[in-house]
């Protein structure tokens, strides 16, 4: 598994007009450089920290991050724990706390739900009203004030939220999920430390990895596909079948965790710039109604959706699955690729349907 120069890739993507994070920091142990990257932003010293309610506490990560910040002259003025997938109410509560404590920069350290929440808090800390007023398909308001700067440090390899310009939130009373979307929601720094993913459970590793796989394949076949995002998706798809199995079997497989961190990031860039497809269209509503994990739903639906989409995007799907299989395209590539996805799911302990 060959590691990539993510900064070079993102600089090239930016030159082609794609939306990407301001800076990508990649490597084992890079979380220790968090204060340096905060300082490089010219950010003020008052930090508001958003993290998960179990992972960051159980692993000592929150305390590690806080102590590192304090030693380097930063002040943690507030903390917000995200429980489960983020809701509009969570964001409103955290944003009110951030404003009250005068937080000036947001650190989101956790999985995709945590980073989505952090980005939404950054937006609502500087804009009036509640977040519902700004959600697609729910409110009518537009973000006018620039969000607070965000540094995203993912602890899972899946959603790519560290590279996207949206935050997916549940509106509990309506039983729906909707996006808060704005170009300024892309984090200023995406800090990718593969070691942070070592403590992900096998179930989280599997589901989040399947989300990344789904995002890359869908970005290749969506009607909004873009040549540059297709190229990034093909690069990200190449190691995933080997790397994801290796991570599931050996959580501390250094090379495999690094490969998955890179693929997940690339899947986020693809999502942000090309959009997605059938699986994510269904997963959003199904997740809100049934309370199922997003990556789990993606894993179940992906093979079925690809068979439905085959006739409409045969050339593009062949190209994507050829990269996934890591072999030249041929007339049997699509069926072989879908079969390999089904085999991968079995190896990851994931079901073939929702029953």
CORQUI-V65558 format. One record per residue. RES is the residue in one letter. PHI is phi in whole degrees, -180 to 180 (999 if undefined). OMEGA is omega in degrees with one decimal (999 if undefined). Layout:
RES_PHI_OMEGA / RES_PHI_OMEGA
This chain:
X_999_-176.9 / X_-88_177.5 / X_-82_-171.6 / X_-107_169.9 / X_-91_-173.7 / X_-66_178.0 / X_-66_177.3 / X_-65_178.6 / X_-62_-178.1 / X_-72_175.8 / X_-63_177.1 / X_-64_178.8 / X_-62_179.2 / X_-63_-180.0 / X_-66_177.7 / X_-93_176.0 / X_89_179.6 / X_-83_175.7 / X_-86_-178.8 / X_-141_176.9 / X_-60_-179.8 / X_-63_-178.3 / X_-150_176.0 / X_-116_178.7 / X_-114_-173.5 / X_-130_171.6 / X_147_177.8 / X_-60_177.6 / X_80_-176.2 / X_-68_177.7 / X_-60_179.1 / X_-67_-179.7 / X_-91_-177.7 / X_-53_179.6 / X_-60_179.6 / X_-64_-178.4 / X_-74_172.6 / X_-62_-179.9 / X_-63_-178.3 / X_-67_177.9 / X_-76_-173.1 / X_72_-176.6 / X_-73_175.2 / X_-67_-171.4 / X_-87_-174.7 / X_-93_-171.1 / X_-104_172.0 / X_-111_-171.9 / X_-106_176.1 / X_-116_-176.2 / X_-150_-179.3 / X_-78_-173.7 / X_-82_179.5 / X_-121_-172.1 / X_-58_-175.1 / X_-65_178.9 / X_-77_-174.6 / X_-66_-178.4 / X_-92_-176.4 / X_80_-175.8 / X_-66_-178.8 / X_-60_-179.6 / X_-64_178.4 / X_-60_-179.6 / X_-65_-178.6 / X_-61_-178.3 / X_-64_177.2 / X_-62_178.8 / X_-64_-177.7 / X_-63_179.5 / X_-61_-177.1 / X_-102_170.7 / X_90_177.1 / X_-93_177.8 / X_-120_175.6 / X_-86_-174.0 / X_-88_179.8 / X_-165_179.7 / X_-138_175.7 / X_-136_178.4 / X_-96_177.7 / X_-93_178.7 / X_-106_-177.4 / X_74_178.7 / X_-82_-171.2 / X_-70_177.2 / X_-116_176.6 / X_-60_179.7 / X_-64_176.9 / X_-58_-177.4 / X_-63_179.6 / X_-62_179.7 / X_-66_-179.0 / X_-67_179.4 / X_-64_177.3 / X_-62_178.1 / X_-64_-179.8 / X_-62_178.4 / X_-64_-177.9 / X_-63_-178.7 / X_-88_177.9 / X_60_173.8 / X_-64_-175.9 / X_-121_175.1 / X_-151_-176.7 / X_-110_169.8 / X_-113_174.3 / X_-106_-176.3 / X_-125_-177.4 / X_165_177.6 / X_-78_-177.2 / X_-60_179.0 / X_-63_179.9 / X_-65_-177.8 / X_-69_174.2 / X_-59_179.1 / X_-62_-179.7 / X_-60_-179.8 / X_-66_179.1 / X_-67_177.0 / X_-63_178.6 / X_-59_179.6 / X_-72_-174.2 / X_-79_175.0 / X_-69_-177.0 / X_-117_-178.8 / X_-120_-175.4 / X_-77_174.0 / X_83_178.5 / X_-100_-173.6 / X_-67_178.5 / X_-56_-178.1 / X_-64_-174.1 / X_-114_-176.7 / X_-76_178.2 / X_-61_177.7 / X_77_179.3 / X_-123_-179.4 / X_-105_-178.8 / X_-122_-176.4 / X_-84_178.2 / X_-121_176.7 / X_-64_-179.3 / X_-112_178.1 / X_-89_-179.2 / X_-66_177.7 / X_-62_170.9 / X_-62_177.2 / X_-64_-177.9 / X_-125_167.4 / X_-112_-177.2 / X_-109_177.9 / X_-125_-175.4 / X_-72_175.3 / X_-109_172.9 / X_-130_177.8 / X_-119_-176.7 / X_-166_-169.7 / X_-71_-175.5 / X_70_-178.2 / X_-59_178.0 / X_-66_-178.6 / X_-121_-172.3 / X_-105_-179.2 / X_-107_177.7 / X_-135_174.4 / X_-134_-178.1 / X_-91_-177.1 / X_-127_173.4 / X_-87_170.7 / X_-106_-166.6 / X_-58_-174.7 / X_-68_178.7 / X_-99_-179.0 / X_65_-177.3 / X_-136_168.6 / X_-116_178.5 / X_-140_-178.1 / X_-99_161.6 / X_-95_-170.5 / X_-133_176.1 / X_-168_179.8 / X_-56_-177.8 / X_-76_176.7 / X_-79_176.8 / X_-64_-178.1 / X_-58_175.4 / X_-69_177.9 / X_-133_169.6 / X_-105_-175.9 / X_-102_-174.1 / X_-102_177.7 / X_-111_-175.8 / X_-56_179.8 / X_-63_178.8 / X_-67_-179.1 / X_-91_-176.2 / X_-61_-175.8 / X_-91_173.7 / X_-65_178.4 / X_-66_176.0 / X_-55_-179.4 / X_-65_178.4 / X_-68_177.1 / X_-57_-178.1 / X_-65_-175.8 / X_-66_-179.1 / X_-68_177.5 / X_-64_177.5 / X_-69_174.2 / X_-64_178.3 / X_-60_178.1 / X_-59_-179.7 / X_-61_-178.1 / X_-62_-178.8 / X_-71_179.0 / X_-66_-178.6 / X_-64_179.6 / X_-67_177.9 / X_-78_-173.6 / X_-114_179.0 / X_-66_178.5 / X_-68_178.9 / X_-98_-176.8 / X_-57_-173.7 / X_-131_-177.6 / X_-54_-177.8 / X_-71_179.1 / X_-72_174.9 / X_-61_178.4 / X_-61_178.7 / X_-64_179.2 / X_-63_-179.9 / X_-63_176.4 / X_-64_-178.5 / X_-71_-179.0 / X_-73_-171.3 / X_-56_-176.9 / X_-91_-159.8 / X_-70_-177.0 / X_-67_177.4 / X_-78_-175.2 / X_-67_-177.5 / X_-66_176.1 / X_-61_-178.1 / X_-64_178.2 / X_-64_-178.9 / X_-66_-177.1 / X_-81_-177.5 / X_-136_-174.3 / X_-57_-178.3 / X_-105_174.2 / X_-71_-170.8 / X_-58_-177.0 / X_-65_-178.4 / X_-68_178.4 / X_-63_178.3 / X_-64_179.5 / X_-63_179.5 / X_-68_177.2 / X_-61_179.3 / X_-69_-179.9 / X_-64_178.8 / X_-63_177.6 / X_-60_179.8 / X_-63_178.1 / X_-64_176.8 / X_-68_176.3 / X_-61_179.0 / X_-63_178.7 / X_-57_-174.7 / X_-64_-170.9 / X_-113_179.6 / X_-122_-173.8 / X_76_-174.6 / X_-127_-171.6 / X_-147_-171.0 / X_-58_-176.6 / X_-59_-178.1 / X_-71_175.9 / X_-62_178.3 / X_-80_-173.4 / X_-61_-178.5 / X_-61_-179.7 / X_-69_-178.1 / X_-65_178.8 / X_-64_-179.8 / X_-68_-176.0 / X_-79_-173.3 / X_-98_179.7 / X_71_179.2 / X_-86_178.8 / X_-63_-174.9 / X_-59_-178.3 / X_-64_176.9 / X_-61_179.0 / X_-63_179.2 / X_-58_-179.1 / X_-61_-178.7 / X_-67_-172.3 / X_-81_-168.5 / X_-54_-178.4 / X_-60_-179.4 / X_-66_-179.8 / X_-66_-179.3 / X_-66_177.0 / X_-66_177.3 / X_-68_-176.6 / X_-85_-170.9 / X_-54_-175.3 / X_-65_-176.2 / X_-85_-175.1 / X_-147_-173.1 / X_-63_-178.2 / X_-64_-177.3 / X_-67_179.7 / X_-69_176.0 / X_-60_179.8 / X_-63_-178.8 / X_-65_-176.9 / X_-74_172.4 / X_-63_177.2 / X_-66_179.1 / X_-62_179.3 / X_-76_-178.5 / X_62_177.8 / X_-151_-177.9 / X_-60_179.3 / X_-70_175.1 / X_-154_-176.3 / X_-58_-179.3 / X_-97_-173.4 / X_-61_-175.0 / X_-64_-178.3 / X_-65_178.1 / X_-65_179.7 / X_-65_178.7 / X_-65_177.2 / X_-62_178.5 / X_-67_175.2 / X_-63_178.1 / X_-64_177.3 / X_-67_177.7 / X_-60_178.5 / X_-59_178.7 / X_-61_180.0 / X_-64_-179.3 / X_-94_178.6 / X_73_-178.3 / X_-103_-176.3 / X_-79_178.7 / X_-90_178.3 / X_-149_-174.7 / X_-95_-178.8 / X_-74_999
